[in-house]
């Protein structure tokens, strides 16, 4: 039987009594593309195509990534597997949303990874 080491992330969600399925759901809600994100991307594409004398206003807002946390990434975080930086950031964003709903303080990336 293989030993599973307790990661800081796994200990944190156990101490806060957070369900991993809720983390996935919160991430999907936060990171999913919405119509305003699609218009931001369209405006950026149009501005790049029209670079020249008639270039209009630049789009300064940043769209959502459109890439929520996956089940596989969450399992890697729970077991101590390798994760990319953006994936860790998405997990922290979803955790902060859930902690805000529970009226608890936000956390930082370095606290759990």
C-alpha atoms as a printed R data frame, in Angstrom:
    type eleno elety resid chain resno       x      y       z
1   ATOM     1    CA   UNK     A     1   0.000  0.000   0.000
2   ATOM     2    CA   UNK     A     2   1.490  3.359  -1.034
3   ATOM     3    CA   UNK     A     3   1.834  6.091   1.549
4   ATOM     4    CA   UNK     A     4   0.119  9.336   0.715
5   ATOM     5    CA   UNK     A     5   1.745 12.404   2.115
6   ATOM     6    CA   UNK     A     6  -0.447 15.161   3.458
7   ATOM     7    CA   UNK     A     7   0.141 18.317   1.432
8   ATOM     8    CA   UNK     A     8  -0.398 21.827   2.780
9   ATOM     9    CA   UNK     A     9  -3.266 22.232   0.314
10  ATOM    10    CA   UNK     A    10  -5.005 19.023   1.415
11  ATOM    11    CA   UNK     A    11  -4.586 19.959   5.078
12  ATOM    12    CA   UNK     A    12  -5.963 23.441   4.393
13  ATOM    13    CA   UNK     A    13  -9.163 22.321   2.679
14  ATOM    14    CA   UNK     A    14  -9.677 19.671   5.359
15  ATOM    15    CA   UNK     A    15  -9.303 22.261   8.123
16  ATOM    16    CA   UNK     A    16 -11.711 24.680   6.399
17  ATOM    17    CA   UNK     A    17 -14.137 21.821   5.561
18  ATOM    18    CA   UNK     A    18 -14.201 22.624   1.838
19  ATOM    19    CA   UNK     A    19 -15.475 20.088  -0.667
20  ATOM    20    CA   UNK     A    20 -13.223 19.676  -3.744
21  ATOM    21    CA   UNK     A    21 -16.320 19.583  -5.958
22  ATOM    22    CA   UNK     A    22 -17.228 23.074  -4.751
23  ATOM    23    CA   UNK     A    23 -13.740 24.269  -5.686
24  ATOM    24    CA   UNK     A    24 -14.280 22.962  -9.233
25  ATOM    25    CA   UNK     A    25 -17.700 24.606  -9.408
26  ATOM    26    CA   UNK     A    26 -16.417 27.946  -8.101
27  ATOM    27    CA   UNK     A    27 -13.564 27.913 -10.588
28  ATOM    28    CA   UNK     A    28 -15.927 27.216 -13.458
29  ATOM    29    CA   UNK     A    29 -18.071 30.161 -12.347
30  ATOM    30    CA   UNK     A    30 -15.086 32.505 -12.020
31  ATOM    31    CA   UNK     A    31 -13.057 31.559 -15.078
32  ATOM    32    CA   UNK     A    32 -15.768 30.826 -17.633
33  ATOM    33    CA   UNK     A    33 -15.927 33.152 -20.617
34  ATOM    34    CA   UNK     A    34 -18.852 35.538 -20.684
35  ATOM    35    CA   UNK     A    35 -20.114 37.691 -23.572
36  ATOM    36    CA   UNK     A    36 -18.177 40.757 -22.347
37  ATOM    37    CA   UNK     A    37 -14.963 38.709 -22.403
38  ATOM    38    CA   UNK     A    38 -15.624 37.692 -25.974
39  ATOM    39    CA   UNK     A    39 -16.130 41.338 -26.992
40  ATOM    40    CA   UNK     A    40 -12.851 42.293 -25.282
41  ATOM    41    CA   UNK     A    41 -11.041 39.619 -27.298
42  ATOM    42    CA   UNK     A    42 -12.777 40.731 -30.496
43  ATOM    43    CA   UNK     A    43 -11.810 44.369 -29.928
44  ATOM    44    CA   UNK     A    44  -8.187 43.383 -29.307
45  ATOM    45    CA   UNK     A    45  -8.154 41.334 -32.516
46  ATOM    46    CA   UNK     A    46  -9.642 44.209 -34.494
47  ATOM    47    CA   UNK     A    47  -7.121 46.667 -33.047
48  ATOM    48    CA   UNK     A    48  -4.218 44.399 -34.065
49  ATOM    49    CA   UNK     A    49  -5.618 44.022 -37.581
50  ATOM    50    CA   UNK     A    50  -6.134 47.775 -37.978
51  ATOM    51    CA   UNK     A    51  -2.717 48.844 -36.723
52  ATOM    52    CA   UNK     A    52  -1.964 51.823 -38.814
53  ATOM    53    CA   UNK     A    53  -3.223 55.365 -39.218
54  ATOM    54    CA   UNK     A    54  -6.837 54.450 -38.476
55  ATOM    55    CA   UNK     A    55  -6.164 52.411 -35.309
56  ATOM    56    CA   UNK     A    56  -8.976 53.037 -32.863
57  ATOM    57    CA   UNK     A    57  -8.940 52.965 -29.094
58  ATOM    58    CA   UNK     A    58  -6.960 50.249 -27.384
59  ATOM    59    CA   UNK     A    59  -8.760 47.690 -25.228
60  ATOM    60    CA   UNK     A    60  -7.304 47.886 -21.722
61  ATOM    61    CA   UNK     A    61  -9.524 45.444 -19.832
62  ATOM    62    CA   UNK     A    62  -8.351 41.882 -19.377
63  ATOM    63    CA   UNK     A    63 -10.734 39.024 -20.188
64  ATOM    64    CA   UNK     A    64 -11.184 35.930 -18.046
65  ATOM    65    CA   UNK     A    65  -8.985 33.008 -18.978
66  ATOM    66    CA   UNK     A    66 -11.815 30.682 -19.965
67  ATOM    67    CA   UNK     A    67  -9.893 27.797 -18.393
68  ATOM    68    CA   UNK     A    68 -11.306 26.621 -15.065
69  ATOM    69    CA   UNK     A    69  -9.532 24.254 -12.680
70  ATOM    70    CA   UNK     A    70  -9.911 20.653 -13.804
71  ATOM    71    CA   UNK     A    71 -10.462 17.563 -11.683
72  ATOM    72    CA   UNK     A    72  -7.039 16.296 -12.696
73  ATOM    73    CA   UNK     A    73  -5.330 19.509 -11.576
74  ATOM    74    CA   UNK     A    74  -7.184 19.433  -8.270
75  ATOM    75    CA   UNK     A    75  -6.073 15.844  -7.650
76  ATOM    76    CA   UNK     A    76  -2.486 16.844  -8.426
77  ATOM    77    CA   UNK     A    77  -2.764 19.647  -5.867
78  ATOM    78    CA   UNK     A    78  -4.172 17.271  -3.257
79  ATOM    79    CA   UNK     A    79  -1.462 14.646  -3.764
80  ATOM    80    CA   UNK     A    80   1.488 17.000  -4.243
81  ATOM    81    CA   UNK     A    81   1.851 16.559  -7.995
82  ATOM    82    CA   UNK     A    82   3.309 19.169 -10.328
83  ATOM    83    CA   UNK     A    83   1.136 22.212 -11.100
84  ATOM    84    CA   UNK     A    84   1.720 25.216 -13.310
85  ATOM    85    CA   UNK     A    85   1.665 28.714 -11.877
86  ATOM    86    CA   UNK     A    86  -1.582 29.770 -13.576
87  ATOM    87    CA   UNK     A    87  -3.329 26.637 -12.310
88  ATOM    88    CA   UNK     A    88  -2.265 27.408  -8.746
89  ATOM    89    CA   UNK     A    89  -3.578 30.938  -9.149
90  ATOM    90    CA   UNK     A    90  -6.943 29.660 -10.397
91  ATOM    91    CA   UNK     A    91  -7.210 27.310  -7.422
92  ATOM    92    CA   UNK     A    92  -6.456 30.162  -5.010
93  ATOM    93    CA   UNK     A    93  -9.058 32.386  -6.688
94  ATOM    94    CA   UNK     A    94 -11.712 29.668  -6.327
95  ATOM    95    CA   UNK     A    95 -10.712 29.056  -2.694
96  ATOM    96    CA   UNK     A    96 -10.978 32.763  -1.909
97  ATOM    97    CA   UNK     A    97 -14.470 32.869  -3.398
98  ATOM    98    CA   UNK     A    98 -15.552 29.972  -1.181
99  ATOM    99    CA   UNK     A    99 -13.900 31.487   1.892
100 ATOM   100    CA   UNK     A   100 -15.649 34.804   1.238
101 ATOM   101    CA   UNK     A   101 -18.969 32.952   1.100
102 ATOM   102    CA   UNK     A   102 -18.150 31.437   4.510
103 ATOM   103    CA   UNK     A   103 -17.216 34.925   5.798
104 ATOM   104    CA   UNK     A   104 -13.599 33.916   6.380
105 ATOM   105    CA   UNK     A   105 -10.449 35.755   5.368
106 ATOM   106    CA   UNK     A   106  -8.741 35.369   2.021
107 ATOM   107    CA   UNK     A   107  -5.530 33.411   1.594
108 ATOM   108    CA   UNK     A   108  -2.419 33.894  -0.487
109 ATOM   109    CA   UNK     A   109  -0.766 31.509  -2.899
110 ATOM   110    CA   UNK     A   110   2.292 30.969  -0.729
111 ATOM   111    CA   UNK     A   111   0.133 29.896   2.226
112 ATOM   112    CA   UNK     A   112  -1.027 26.681   0.548
113 ATOM   113    CA   UNK     A   113   1.543 25.857  -2.154
